[in-house]
């Protein structure tokens, strides 16, 4: 998540990220061989560049950046 945050800062998107739910309480569980489910909140802390004021575009950008960072790690978004 830190690598994603740094790459988005380069294009003017600044946010704080924090774990929520069971992840925030250090109670991550897994049902058998099912994937882990880690939930995060991203809180925008500075005004967005006009290009990303459409929140769907912002969501897609963030998801794309996360997917890029997760390639070849065995994890997925």
N, C-alpha and C positions, 0 to 999 in steps of 0.2 A: 504494500500500500504506500510505503514511503517513496518508492521509485515512481509510482503513478503520480503522486502528489508533486514531486519535483518536476516531472515532465509537463504537468498542467500549469505549474507556476510560470514556466517559460512562455506560455501563451496568455498569461494574465488571469488565470483562474486560481484563486486562493481559498483554501478550505481547511477545516479541522476535521480529523477523522477519529472516531472512537467506536469501540465495540459496544454492542447492545445485547440484551437478552442473556441467555445462559453464558455466552462467550464473555460478557462483561463481568460475570460473577465467577469466572474460572471454573465453570461447570460444563464444559463441552462434552457432549455425549455422542455416541455413534450406535446405531442399531445394526448389529451384525456387520455385514460388508457394505452397508449403505455409505454414501459419501458423508463427510463432515459438513455441517451447515453453520458457517460463521457469519453473523450479521453485523454490519457496520452502518453507522450514520455518518454522512458527510454534511458538515455545516459550512455553508459559504460565508466567508468572513470579510470579503471586500466586494464592491460592485463588480458584476460580470462584464466582460467585454460585450459590446452590442451584438456581435455575431452569435453569442451564446445566451442571449436573453430569452430565447425560445428554449424552455426547459427540456423539451424532447430532444433538441439538438445537444444540449448539455449532457443529458443522460446517455445518449448514444455515444458521445465523445468519451465520457468517463468509462463506459462499458468497453469500448474499443481499446482504450489504453490499458485497462485491467487485463483484457484478453491477450494483448501483446505481451505484457509482462509475465503472464502465466504460461505462455507457449513453452513447450518442452519441459514443464515442471511436474506434470502429472496432476495438476490442479485445474479446475475450470470455474468459470463465472456463471 
